[in-house]
Amino acid sequence: MTEGLGIPQWRSLNAQERALAYSPSKALPDGDLTPYIEAYAKDSAAIYAAHPNMQTLHYGDSPTQTIDLFVPDTTAPAPLVIYIHGGYWQALSKRDSTFAAQGFLDNGIAFAAVDYTLAPDASLIQIEEECVRAVQHLYEHEEHSKFDKSRIALCGSSAGAHLVAMTCINLPFEPKCAVLLSGIYDLEPLIGTYVNDPLHLNVETARHSSPIHHDLSRFPKALLAYGEIETDEFKRQSRAFAALLPDAECLEIPTRNHFDIVYDISNESALAARVFELVRTA
């Protein structure tokens, strides 16, 4: 990788500086992410209440290996957005991740939220494998649902964007497109920081799980975005990864931060309009 893309620049930071650079809450004016986490749960609960007939699908035997699927009231099979949540691979769940569903449903797009085993109960490689299995399950069982498996899009935020990228790399089929929000695509800077405590990454495993170190020639069309109010490292990671992809657009979203940008994938924002267009036409 070239210095122009910014990939090696984190090496000039010590462990404490890297921990700050990869703590997205440090970019918030008050450093408090709690209101955002509470909003995820509250707004997702409202979606579940409004859609009691949503389907819970099992892609494995573990209670965490499930998918919640919401389909629009349409006669023709709909495009499908599969959402993988963030939380630095060690927090949150699908139950905190369905708040975006309504905007997609209103635009005739099905929405699926993936749950996976969190670290330290699973290694990062195991988490990546679970996400691949979840997407494959939806792809192979579309006849039981009202979506079109030829129009599957993957979407994720923060660590979820990393998991979407790795899923695109490891799937035996190519999704139509990927939406990656405020992601991390080079994991080596996390070694020696608090983020790595439950992950136990070393240089070898960090590189294995870093999308930048994989063949990206068949990566699907991608839309990357990050908030204006983010740490420099999160901004750099998105720009650098976008530069490596064969067909990618990278946007900085004004006034948004690491935690509220995800609302803009399915509301009345310009980013949502771009996402809806990409999912329908990619």
Secondary structure, 3 states (H helix, E strand, C coil): CCHHHCHHHHHHCCHHHHHHHCCHHHHCCCCCCHHHHHHHHHHHHHHHHHCCCCEEEECCCCCCCEEEEECCCCCCCEEEEEEECCCCCCCCCHHHCCCCHHHHHHCCCEEEEECCCCCCCCCHHHHHHHHHHHHHHHHHCHHHCCEEEEEEEEEEECHHHHHHHHHHHHCCCCCCEEEEECCCCCCHHHCCCHHHCCCCCCHHHHHHCCHHHCCCCCCCEEEEEEEEECCHHHHHHHHHHHHHCCCEEEEEEEEEECCCHHHHHCCCCHHHHHHHHHHHHC
